[in-house]
C-alpha cells in the first residue's frame, strides 16, 4: 500500500496545476461548510446567552416569544405596561431575591432607550453569567445621565461628556424629540455581543421626567415642563414595560411563575428565558438549515469537479495505466491508485479549508464582534466539524471510485495499441 501511496502522490504532483484548482475548490467548500458551522454554533450560543442568570421575565400578559423579543432583544412593542405597584409587589415575594425594572418605548437615532435602576448593572448577566463592565466613565447617577452600549458609541462616534437628545417612540418625526431635556453621556459599556450594545441606558426617573408633559404619545399643548422643573418634581415611576427577576432558589421558579400568572391586580405573564429562547430559535432555525444546505451543495459541486478532472485525465493517462498493467499491476491496484489520488487531493483541500476557517476566525473575529456584535470563539474543532471533514473525505474517496472503475475496465491492449 505504501508504494501505491507514493505513486499516487507523484502522479498527482505531475498534474499539480490542474489538481491545484480542484484542491482550491474543495478548500473553499470546506471553508464554507466549517465557517457556517462555526457561525451557527456561536450564533446560537450568543443568542441563548443574551440574558443569563435571570430566572423569570415578567411583563403584561402576551405571548412568551413576544415578551422575550421586546424585553431582551428590543424588537417590537409591548401590548401593555405593568404598574409600578405590581412590580413592587413581585419584588416583595418571599422567593424573589432581586428585580430589575425595564422601561422601553423611546429611542435615539435608531437605538432603543432603556430606563432602569442601578440594580441593572448589579444583576444583569450575559454569556457565561458575565456582568456588565464599563469601558469608560461611570454609571448614571444624576437625572440626565446616560450610559451607552458599545455599538451605540462606536457607530455614532460618541464619547463620555457628549450631549445627546432622546426621541419619543421610534424618533421618525423631529417633533417627537425630547429636545428640552438633553442627556449627558457619562459611561460607555464594554462590548457584550448582546442587545445591550445597541441600547442607551437611563434611569427610571429620567423616563418619567421626559414624559411629564406628554400624553397618549404626543406633547401636551401649553404644558411644557422644563428640565429644571422636572428635576424638582416627584418622579416615582408609574409603570414599566417588563422586569427581570432573580430568585433565591431555582427550585421555586414554577411556583413564582404560577403566582405571577394568578396576580389579582392586573394580568401578568412570567416566562423562563431559556424556554422562550428555544422556542424563538425554532422559529428562526429555518434560515440556519438553508445555509447548511447551500454549503453542502457547494461541497457536492467541488467533488463533482474532482470526478470530472480525473475522468478527463484518463484519456491522457491510458498509456501510463497500461504500462503499469504491463509491469504487473492488477486492475484492483489501478483502482486503488486512482482512489488514493482522489483521497489525497480531497485531504489537501479539506486541510487547507480547515486552516483557512481557523485563520478566518482568528483574524476576522474581532471585526465580526465590532460590526455585528457576534462573538466567534477560537477553539479546536468540535464533533460537528470533525464529522463534516470526515464526510468530505469520504465523499472525495467515493467520487474518485468512478474514474477508478473506469480505469479498471480499460483493457491492457486498449492502452498499448497505437492510436490512429
N, C-alpha and C positions, 0 to 999 in steps of 0.2 A: 504493500500500500504506500510505503514511503516513496518508492521510486515513481509511482503514479502521481503522487502529490507534487514532487519536484518537477516532473514532466509537465503537469498541468500548469504550474506556476510559470515555467519557462515559455510554454506555448502562449499563455496569456500575455507575458511580457513582450513577446514578439509582435503582438497585436495591441500594444498598450494604448495607442492613440484612440482607436475605436472603442476599446473596452473602458477607457477613462471616461468617455461620455456616458456610458452605461453606469459606471460607478458613481458619477456625479448625479445622475438621475435618481439612483437608489438612495444616495446620501440625502438628496433633497426630500425625497418621500419619507425617509426615516426622520429627518429633522422636523418635517411637518407632523408626522404621527406623534413623536415624542414631545414636541413643543405643545401640541394641542392637549396631550395627556397631562403635561405639567401644568399648563394654564387651567385645564379643567379641575385638577385636584386643588390647586392653590386658590382658584376662584371659589370653589365650594367651601374651602377652609375659611377664606376671608369672609364669605357670605355667612357661614354658620357662626363666625366669631365676631360679627358686627356688634353684638352685645353679649357679654358673658358675665357670670356672677350675679345675674338678675334672675330671681325665681319666678316673678309674675310681672306682667304688664297689665295695668288696669286702665280702662277707658270707658267711654259711653258704649252702650250695647250696639254691636255691629258684628261683622264677620271677623274671625280671628286674623285672617290674612290682611284685611283692610286695616285693622288696628295696628298690626305689625308694620305695615308699609308706611303709614303716616307718623307713627311714634318713633320708629327706629331709622327708616330709610328716607324720611321726609318726602314721601311720594303720596300725592292725593291729599284729601282734606278729611277732617273728622266729621261724622254725621252730626255730632253734638259735643259740647263741652261737658265737663263734670264740675259740680260745685266744689268750691274750696272746702266747705264744711264736710263734704263727703270724703275728700282726700284726708282731712284731719282725722276723721273717724276711723278710716282704714289704718292710718299711721298708729293709732292707739290700740289696734287689735293686739291681743296678748301674744300672738305668734309672729308679729311683724317686728323686724329689727330696725329697718330704715325704709324711708320712702323718698324718692326723688321726683318732684313735680316737673312736668313738661308743659310749656305753653307755646303753641305754634300758631302760625297764621300770617305773620309779617315776613318780609324778605328784604334783601339788599343786593341789587344788581344780579338777580337770578339765584342768589343763595338764600337758603332758609335762615330765619332768625328764630332762635330758641330762647325762651325765658325760663329760668330755672333758679336754683338756690346753690349755696356753697356745697350742699350735700352731693351735687352732681359731680364735682371734682373729687370728692372723697370716696364715693361709692361706685361710680360708673367704671365698668371694666370692659375691655375688648381683647380680642385674641385669646391668649392663654392667661386670662384674668389679669391682664396688664392694666395698670392705672393710667390715667391721663397725665401727660408730662408737658410742662410749659417750656417751649424752646426759647421764648423771650418774654420778658415782663412778668406780670403777676395776674392773679385772678381779679375779677371785678369786685370792687368794694364800694365805690361811690355809685350814685343813682344812674349816671350816664356813662358808665364804663362798659366797654365791650371787649370780649376775648374772641379772637378769630381762630377758625380751623386753619390748618396748614395750607390747604388748597385755596381757600379764600384769599389769604395773604399773598400767596405766590402768584395767582392768576391776576389779581387786581393790583399787585405791586404795593401793598400796604405795609407800613412799619409801625412800631409802637409810637404812640403820640399823635398819630394821624386822626383827623376828624372825619366822621362818616355820617351819612343821613340814611335812616331806615325808611322803608315804604310799607304802606298798608297793603295786605294781600300780596299778589304777585308783582306789584310795582309796575304794571303795564301802563298806568296813567301817571303822568307827572303830578297831577293834582292830589294823588294819594300819598305823596311823600310826607313824612313827618319832619319837614324842614325846620320847624320851630324848636325841635328838641334834638339837636345833633349829639352824637356819641363820640367818645374818645377811645381809641384802641389802646388798651393797657396791657394786653398779653396776646401771644400767638402760641398755639399748641403745637407740639411736635407731631409729625405725620403718624397716622394710625392705620391708614388703608381702609377706613370705615366712613360712613356719612358724617362723622364728627368733623372730618377735614373740610367738609363743604358747608359748615354751619357757623353762623355768627351767634355768640352766646352773650346774653344779657341777663339781668336779674328779673325776677317776677315783678318786683316793684316798678322796674322800668317799663315792663309791658303795660302795667296799669297806668303809669304816667302818660304813656303815648296815646292812650285811648280815653282819657278823661273827657275830652271834647269831641268824641266820636260816638256814633250810634248807628246801628244797622249798616255798618260798613261805609259810612260817609261822615265827614266832619259836620258838627252841629253849627249852623249859621249863627254868627253873633255870639258864640260862647267859647271863644278861643281861650285856652289856658296856657300861659307861658311856661317855659321850662322851670323858671324860678318859683312860680306859683305852684306848679305840680310838686316840686320838691318839698314844699311846706304842707302838703295835704296828706290825708290818711291814704296810704297806697296798699292797704291789705288786699291781697288777691280776692277776686270774686269767683273766678272759675279757672280751670286749667284744661288742657287738651287730654293729657294722659299722665300716668305715673309709673315709674319703675319701682318695684317692691322687692326688698330682700327679707328673707325670713330667718328666724333664729334657728330653725331646723328644717331641712329639706323634707322631712317626713310629714310636715304639716301643710305641704303645698296644695294638696287636693282639698283639705278641709278649708283652707283660706279661700281657695277658688270657689268653693260652694257658698261660703259666707258672703263673698262679694256678689255672686250671682243672685243671692237672696236678699241683697241690700234693699231696705224698705224705702228709703228717702228718694231714690231715683234708680232707673235701670242701668246697671253696670255690667261690665264683662271683664273677666280676668283670664289671661291666656298664658300658657307656658311658652316662652320664646323659642325653645328648641323644637317643640312640636310644630309651632306655626312656621318656623323656618323650613322644616322638612316639607310641609305642605306647599309652601311657596316654591321651593326648589323643584318639586314635582311638576309644577305648572310651567316653569321656565326651562326644564331639563330637555325639552324637545330640540331647542337650538343646539345644545351640547351634543346630542346624538347626531344631529345633522352635520356638525363639524367633523365628528368622528367618521361618519360615513364618507364625507368628501375626502378626508385624508386617506382613508382606506382605498378609495378609487384611484387616488394618485399613486399609491403603492402598487396597485394592480397594473396600472399603465406602465410603471417603471419596469416591473418584472416582465411584462409583455415585450418591452423594448429589449430586455436581455434575451428572450427567446428569439426575437427577430434577428438580432445581431449574430447569435450563434448559428441560427439556421442559414442566414445569408452567407456566413463564412464557410459553411460546409462544402459548397461547390468549389471554393478555393482550396479547401483542405482535403479533397478526396484523395489526391496522390499521397499526401502526408499520412492520412489514416491507412491507406492501402499499404504503404511501406511498413507501418507499424504492424499491420496484419502479417505481412510477408516475413518479418523477422521474429514472429512467434506470438504477437499479441492476439488474444482471442477477442471475439465480439463483446464479451462481457467486460473485458478490460478497456476496450474503446468506449463502451457506455460509461464505465466508471470514470474514465479520464475526462469526458465532457461534463459529467455531473460534478466532479470535483472542481473543474474550471469554473462552472457556473456558481458553485458554492463559494469559491474564493472571491469571485467578483462581487457576489452579494455580501459576503462578510466584510470586504473592504468598504463597500458603500454603507453598510449598517454601522461599521465602526466610525467612519468619517461623520455620518449623520449624528451619531450619539455624541461625539466630541463637539460638533457644531451646536447641538442643543444645549450641552453643558456650558459651552463658552457663551452662548446667547443669553442664558440665564445669568451668568456671572457678570457679563459686560452690560447687558440691557436691563437687568433687574432694577437698578436704581432709577433709570429713565422711566420704566413702566410704573414704578412707585410714584414718581413725581407727576407723570402725565395722566395716569388712570387710577391712582390710588390702590393698585393691586400689588400685593407683596408676593414676589416669586422666591421660593425657597431653593437655595443651592444645596442639594443633598444627593447622596448616591441613588442610583435608580432603584425604584421600588418594584414590587412584584408585577404591577401592571406594565411598567416599562420593560422589564425583562421578558414578560410574555409577548409584548409587541415585537421586540427584537428577535425572539425565538421564532415567532410566526413569519417574520420577514425572511429569516434564514431558511426556514422550511419551505417557504414559497419560492425562494431562489433555487433550492435544490429540486423541487418539483418542476419548476419552469425549465431547468436545464435537462430534465429527463426526456423531453420531447425531441430536442436536437440529438440527444444521445441515442434514443431509439431509432431515429432516422439514420444515424451513422451505423448503428448496429445492423440495420437492414441492408446497408450498402455492401455489395459483393466485393471480394478481393479483385476479381477481374475488371470490375467497373472502374476501380481506381487506377489500375495499372495499364489498361488499354489506352492507346493513344487517341486523342480527341481529333475529330475531323471538323 
